[in-house]
Amino acid sequence: MVTATLRPTRVLVSEQAIYQNVQHALAGLADGTALFAVVKADGYGHGLLRVARVAQAAGATGFCVAILDEALALRQAGFTEPILVLGIIEPAYAGIAAANHIAVPVGDEAWLIAAMPHLSQSTLPPLAVHVAMDTGMGRIGFRDVTALQSACARMTAHPECFDVEGLFTHFATADEPDPSYFQLQVGRFKAFLAALPHKPRYVHVSNSATSLWHAACNGNMIRYGVAMYGLNPSGRAIPTTPYPLVPALSLVSTLSFVKRLPAGEAVSYGATYRAAQDEWIGTVPMGYADGWLRRMQGFHVLVDGQFCEIVGRVCMDQFMIRLPHDYPAGTSVVLVGTSGQATISLQDVADHAGTIHYEIACDIAERVPRVSVAPLD
């Protein structure tokens, strides 16, 4: 997709906010606990390489990504820290991961068997693997001790192919007030650990939510994701956090066109909005092709510190708002962020859209340029 550099719509990313969030997290970790910055999905929409650079400067000692291509992009950019891919990769690409010193998860013995022919070249180092245990997320990983022990025995028997670098699980409800299911998963993970003769370098269970509200479970590594971007993992369910989370993302544009609309006239597709009286209507150059969802109709943006309702359906590339009075084209519009004394958060947007702030941030399309603000010195 073409990036629209000649249009005023921008994602502004505060590097200082990301830096502060990582520093705050590190300050609360026990000695010897590593922090891997989760930079998957283009750094949750903030920019993969930008976030990795800032997290590295703040003290992150490794990175987590979702797919092998993201890990390779980090390597190609010169990052030498440990990298863990969190999703299962195709066994045929195991050699590529090994050659680039990228760790991958393994969740069953069949994957090991399929990967071995691709790891048998003498020029390749052993593939670093993190053994995934499905304790209740239902996504990837071993679900019974016998299968886990068999797979570990196979890896031990083939040190030329595999280096067991880590063990991990993922909690499904660490961001919820009710701890009962979380505790169930903790118990299952402990049972898995007890069945293994020794532990590898990394034992990790903590995503952002676990590190914030269940720090006793951190192991010796945390996977620091959404909190690094200043977003509360629970949304509004658990409003307090051990340290302040500083939002890193703002979304801004300008008015591209302003008109006075006579009473009774309609706005946008389907004529779902009609002016109740003579109204000033402004057009904003962003739409659902940019990730500003069609269902944002009825929400609001900020112009000159004032909330202005989105009227009519959001179009592919533009949407319209009702203004309190005439403003010139080129006037600033804040979709996410602060204008005057008013603020719209990603959580506010997510609440209206009936989703989570993760999705709103990740859905902002590549067409919208990402620009660093408050850069590190």
C-alpha positions as CSV (number, residue, x, y, z in Angstrom):
1,M,0.0,0.0,0.0
2,V,1.2,3.5,-0.8
3,T,1.9,5.7,2.3
4,A,0.1,9.0,2.0
5,T,2.9,11.5,2.8
6,L,1.2,14.2,0.8
7,R,-2.0,14.1,3.0
8,P,-2.2,15.7,6.4
9,T,-3.4,12.6,8.3
10,R,-0.7,11.3,10.6
11,V,0.0,8.9,13.4
12,L,2.3,10.6,15.9
13,V,4.4,8.3,18.0
14,S,6.0,9.6,21.2
15,E,9.3,7.9,21.6
16,Q,9.7,9.3,25.1
17,A,6.4,7.6,26.2
18,I,7.6,4.2,25.0
19,Y,11.0,4.8,26.7
20,Q,9.3,5.7,30.0
21,N,7.0,2.7,29.9
22,V,9.9,0.3,29.4
23,Q,11.9,2.0,32.1
24,H,9.0,1.8,34.6
25,A,8.6,-1.9,33.9
26,L,12.3,-2.6,34.3
27,A,12.4,-0.8,37.6
28,G,9.8,-3.2,39.1
29,L,11.5,-6.4,37.9
30,A,13.5,-8.8,40.1
31,D,17.2,-9.0,39.5
32,G,18.0,-11.2,36.6
33,T,14.6,-10.9,34.9
34,A,14.8,-10.1,31.2
35,L,12.4,-7.9,29.4
36,F,11.6,-8.8,25.8
37,A,9.8,-6.0,23.9
38,V,6.8,-7.3,21.9
39,V,7.0,-5.5,18.6
40,K,4.8,-7.7,16.5
41,A,2.2,-6.2,14.1
42,D,4.4,-3.3,13.2
43,G,4.9,-2.5,16.8
44,Y,1.1,-2.6,17.5
45,G,0.8,0.0,14.7
46,H,3.5,2.3,16.1
47,G,6.3,1.1,13.8
48,L,8.4,-2.0,14.2
49,L,11.9,-0.6,13.9
50,R,11.1,2.6,15.7
51,V,9.7,0.8,18.7
52,A,12.5,-1.8,18.7
53,R,15.2,1.0,18.7
54,V,13.5,2.9,21.5
55,A,12.9,-0.2,23.6
56,Q,16.5,-1.3,23.1
57,A,17.7,2.2,24.3
58,A,15.4,1.9,27.3
59,G,16.9,-1.5,28.4
60,A,15.0,-4.2,26.6
61,T,17.2,-7.3,26.2
62,G,15.3,-9.1,23.5
63,F,12.3,-8.9,21.2
64,C,9.1,-10.9,20.6
65,V,7.4,-11.0,17.2
66,A,4.5,-12.9,15.8
67,I,5.9,-14.2,12.5
68,L,9.3,-15.1,11.1
69,D,9.3,-12.2,8.6
70,E,9.1,-9.7,11.4
71,A,12.1,-11.3,13.1
72,L,14.1,-11.2,9.8
73,A,13.2,-7.5,9.4
74,L,14.8,-6.9,12.8
75,R,17.9,-8.9,11.9
76,Q,18.2,-7.1,8.6
77,A,18.0,-3.8,10.4
78,G,21.0,-4.7,12.6
79,F,19.4,-5.8,15.8
80,T,21.5,-8.6,17.4
81,E,19.5,-9.2,20.6
82,P,17.6,-12.5,21.1
83,I,14.4,-12.7,19.1
84,L,11.5,-15.0,19.8
85,V,8.8,-15.7,17.3
86,L,5.5,-16.3,19.2
87,G,3.6,-18.2,16.5
88,I,4.3,-21.6,15.0
89,I,6.4,-21.4,11.8
90,E,6.4,-23.8,8.9
91,P,8.9,-26.6,9.6
92,A,10.5,-26.0,6.2
93,Y,11.7,-22.6,7.4
94,A,13.4,-23.9,10.5
95,G,16.8,-23.6,8.8
96,I,16.2,-19.9,8.1
97,A,15.4,-19.3,11.7
98,A,18.5,-21.2,12.9
99,A,20.8,-19.4,10.4
100,N,19.5,-16.0,11.7
101,H,19.7,-17.0,15.4
102,I,15.9,-16.6,15.8
103,A,14.1,-18.7,18.4
104,V,10.8,-20.3,17.6
105,P,8.1,-22.1,19.6
106,V,7.4,-25.8,19.5
107,G,4.0,-27.2,20.5
108,D,4.1,-30.8,19.4
109,E,6.6,-33.5,18.5
110,A,5.3,-33.8,15.0
111,W,6.7,-30.3,14.3
112,L,10.2,-31.4,15.5
113,I,10.2,-34.4,13.3
114,A,9.2,-32.3,10.3
115,A,11.8,-29.7,11.0
116,M,14.8,-32.0,11.5
117,P,15.6,-32.5,7.8
118,H,15.9,-28.8,7.5
119,L,18.3,-28.5,10.4
120,S,20.7,-31.3,9.6
121,Q,23.1,-29.2,7.6
122,S,26.5,-29.0,9.4
123,T,26.8,-25.3,8.6
124,L,23.7,-24.5,10.6
125,P,23.7,-23.8,14.4
126,P,21.1,-25.6,16.4
127,L,17.7,-24.0,16.3
128,A,16.7,-22.2,19.6
129,V,13.3,-23.3,20.6
130,H,10.9,-22.3,23.4
131,V,8.6,-25.1,24.4
132,A,5.0,-23.9,24.5
133,M,2.6,-25.3,27.1
134,D,-1.1,-24.9,26.6
135,T,-2.4,-24.4,30.1
136,G,-5.8,-23.0,29.1
137,M,-5.3,-20.5,26.3
138,G,-6.2,-23.1,23.7
139,R,-3.9,-21.7,21.1
140,I,-0.6,-23.5,20.8
141,G,1.4,-25.9,23.0
142,F,1.6,-29.2,24.7
143,R,-1.5,-30.2,26.7
144,D,-0.2,-33.3,28.5
145,V,3.0,-34.2,30.4
146,T,3.8,-37.4,28.5
147,A,3.8,-35.7,25.1
148,L,6.0,-32.9,26.5
149,Q,8.5,-35.4,28.0
150,S,8.7,-37.3,24.7
151,A,9.4,-34.1,22.7
152,C,12.0,-32.9,25.2
153,A,13.7,-36.3,25.0
154,R,13.8,-36.1,21.2
155,M,15.4,-32.6,21.4
156,T,17.9,-33.7,24.0
157,A,18.9,-36.6,21.7
158,H,19.5,-34.2,18.8
159,P,21.6,-31.3,20.1
160,E,22.9,-30.7,16.6
161,C,19.3,-29.7,15.6
162,F,17.8,-28.2,18.7
163,D,18.7,-25.9,21.6
164,V,15.9,-25.7,24.2
165,E,16.2,-22.1,25.2
166,G,12.9,-21.5,26.9
167,L,9.6,-22.8,28.3
168,F,6.5,-20.7,28.3
169,T,2.7,-20.5,28.5
170,H,0.2,-17.7,27.9
171,F,-2.5,-16.6,30.3
172,A,-6.0,-16.0,29.0
173,T,-7.4,-13.9,31.8
174,A,-4.5,-12.1,33.5
175,D,-6.2,-8.8,32.6
176,E,-9.4,-9.7,34.4
177,P,-10.4,-9.0,38.0
178,D,-11.5,-12.6,38.7
179,P,-8.3,-14.6,39.3
180,S,-9.8,-18.0,39.3
181,Y,-9.0,-19.1,35.7
182,F,-5.6,-17.5,36.0
183,Q,-4.8,-19.6,39.1
184,L,-6.0,-22.7,37.3
185,Q,-3.5,-22.0,34.5
186,V,-0.7,-21.3,37.0
187,G,-1.3,-24.7,38.6
188,R,-1.2,-26.5,35.3
189,F,2.1,-24.7,34.4
190,K,3.7,-25.7,37.7
191,A,2.7,-29.3,37.0
192,F,4.4,-29.2,33.6
193,L,7.6,-27.7,35.1
194,A,7.6,-30.4,37.9
195,A,7.7,-33.1,35.2
196,L,10.8,-31.8,33.5
197,P,14.3,-32.7,34.8
198,H,15.8,-29.3,34.3
199,K,14.8,-25.8,33.3
200,P,16.3,-23.9,30.3
201,R,17.6,-20.3,30.2
202,Y,14.2,-18.7,30.0
203,V,11.0,-19.6,31.9
204,H,8.3,-17.1,31.0
205,V,4.6,-16.7,31.4
206,S,4.2,-12.9,31.8
207,N,2.6,-10.8,29.2
208,S,2.0,-7.1,30.1
209,A,-1.1,-7.9,32.2
210,T,0.7,-10.6,34.2
211,S,3.7,-8.4,34.8
212,L,1.5,-5.6,36.1
213,W,-0.9,-7.5,38.3
214,H,0.7,-10.9,38.9
215,A,4.4,-10.1,39.2
216,A,5.1,-13.1,41.4
217,C,4.6,-15.3,38.3
218,N,7.1,-13.5,36.1
219,G,9.7,-16.2,36.0
220,N,13.0,-14.8,34.6
221,M,11.6,-13.1,31.5
222,I,8.5,-10.9,30.7
223,R,7.0,-10.4,27.3
224,Y,6.2,-6.7,27.5
225,G,3.6,-5.8,24.9
226,V,0.6,-3.5,25.0
227,A,1.8,-1.7,28.2
228,M,4.9,-0.6,26.4
229,Y,2.6,1.5,24.2
230,G,1.0,3.1,27.3
231,L,-2.2,1.1,27.1
232,N,-3.9,-0.7,30.0
233,P,-4.1,-4.4,29.0
234,S,-7.5,-4.7,30.8
235,G,-9.1,-1.8,29.1
236,R,-11.2,-0.4,31.9
237,A,-11.6,-3.6,33.9
238,I,-8.7,-3.0,36.2
239,P,-8.2,0.8,36.2
240,T,-5.1,1.0,38.5
241,T,-1.6,0.0,37.5
242,P,1.6,-0.2,39.6
243,Y,3.1,2.7,37.6
244,P,1.7,5.2,35.1
245,L,1.2,4.0,31.6
246,V,2.0,6.9,29.1
247,P,0.1,6.6,25.8
248,A,2.5,6.8,22.9
249,L,0.1,7.2,19.9
250,S,-1.9,10.1,18.7
251,L,-3.8,10.3,15.4
252,V,-4.3,13.7,13.8
253,S,-5.5,15.3,10.6
254,T,-6.9,18.6,9.3
255,L,-10.1,19.8,7.8
256,S,-9.9,19.4,4.0
257,F,-13.2,21.1,3.3
258,V,-15.8,23.1,5.2
259,K,-19.3,24.1,4.1
260,R,-22.6,25.4,5.5
261,L,-25.2,22.7,5.1
262,P,-28.9,23.9,4.9
263,A,-31.4,22.3,7.3
264,G,-32.7,19.0,6.0
265,E,-29.8,18.2,3.7
266,A,-28.1,14.8,4.0
267,V,-24.5,13.7,4.6
268,S,-22.7,10.7,3.2
269,Y,-23.8,7.3,1.8
270,G,-27.3,6.2,2.6
271,A,-28.3,9.7,3.7
272,T,-28.3,8.4,7.3
273,Y,-27.8,11.9,8.7
274,R,-29.8,15.0,7.9
275,A,-29.0,18.5,9.3
276,A,-31.6,19.5,11.9
277,Q,-30.8,23.1,11.2
278,D,-28.3,25.0,9.1
279,E,-25.0,23.4,10.2
280,W,-21.3,23.8,9.5
281,I,-19.9,20.5,8.2
282,G,-16.2,19.7,7.9
283,T,-14.6,16.9,5.9
284,V,-11.6,15.0,7.4
285,P,-9.3,13.1,5.0
286,M,-9.3,9.6,6.6
287,G,-11.6,6.7,6.2
288,Y,-12.1,3.0,6.7
289,A,-9.3,2.2,4.2
290,D,-7.1,3.9,6.7
291,G,-8.5,2.0,9.6
292,W,-11.0,4.5,10.8
293,L,-13.9,2.1,11.0
294,R,-17.2,2.6,9.3
295,R,-18.9,2.1,12.7
296,M,-17.2,5.3,14.0
297,Q,-20.3,7.2,12.8
298,G,-21.8,8.9,15.9
299,F,-18.4,9.2,17.7
300,H,-16.5,12.4,17.8
301,V,-13.2,14.1,17.2
302,L,-11.6,17.2,18.6
303,V,-11.4,20.5,16.8
304,D,-10.0,23.5,18.7
305,G,-10.5,21.6,22.0
306,Q,-14.2,20.9,21.3
307,F,-15.9,17.5,20.7
308,C,-17.3,17.4,17.2
309,E,-19.6,14.5,16.2
310,I,-18.9,12.3,13.2
311,V,-22.1,12.6,11.0
312,G,-23.1,10.3,8.2
313,R,-21.3,7.1,7.3
314,V,-17.5,7.0,7.3
315,C,-16.4,6.7,3.7
316,M,-13.4,4.8,2.4
317,D,-11.1,7.8,2.4
318,Q,-13.0,10.6,4.2
319,F,-15.5,11.3,6.9
320,M,-17.6,14.3,7.9
321,I,-18.1,16.1,11.3
322,R,-20.5,18.7,12.6
323,L,-18.6,21.9,13.6
324,P,-19.8,24.5,16.2
325,H,-19.1,27.2,13.7
326,D,-17.1,28.0,10.5
327,Y,-13.4,26.9,10.6
328,P,-11.0,27.3,7.7
329,A,-9.7,24.3,5.7
330,G,-6.4,23.3,7.3
331,T,-7.7,23.5,10.9
332,S,-6.2,20.7,13.1
333,V,-8.4,17.7,13.9
334,V,-7.5,15.3,16.7
335,L,-8.9,11.8,16.3
336,V,-6.8,10.3,19.2
337,G,-5.0,12.5,21.6
338,T,-5.4,15.9,23.2
339,S,-6.7,19.2,22.0
340,G,-7.0,22.0,24.5
341,Q,-8.3,20.5,27.7
342,A,-10.0,17.6,26.0
343,T,-8.7,14.1,25.3
344,I,-9.8,11.2,23.2
345,S,-8.0,7.9,24.1
346,L,-7.7,4.7,22.0
347,Q,-9.8,3.2,24.7
348,D,-12.6,5.7,24.0
349,V,-12.4,4.8,20.3
350,A,-12.5,1.1,21.2
351,D,-15.5,1.5,23.5
352,H,-17.5,3.1,20.7
353,A,-16.4,0.5,18.2
354,G,-17.2,-2.3,20.5
355,T,-13.7,-3.7,20.5
356,I,-10.3,-3.4,22.2
357,H,-7.7,-0.7,21.9
358,Y,-5.2,-3.2,20.6
359,E,-7.4,-3.7,17.5
360,I,-7.8,0.1,16.9
361,A,-4.0,0.7,17.0
362,C,-3.2,-2.3,14.8
363,D,-6.0,-1.5,12.3
364,I,-4.5,1.9,11.3
365,A,-3.4,1.2,7.8
366,E,0.1,1.5,6.3
367,R,-1.3,4.3,4.2
368,V,-1.2,6.6,7.3
369,P,2.4,7.8,7.9
370,R,4.0,7.2,11.3
371,V,5.9,10.2,12.6
372,S,8.1,10.3,15.7
373,V,7.4,13.1,18.2
374,A,9.3,13.6,21.5
375,P,12.3,11.7,20.0
376,L,15.0,10.4,22.2
377,D,18.1,12.6,22.4
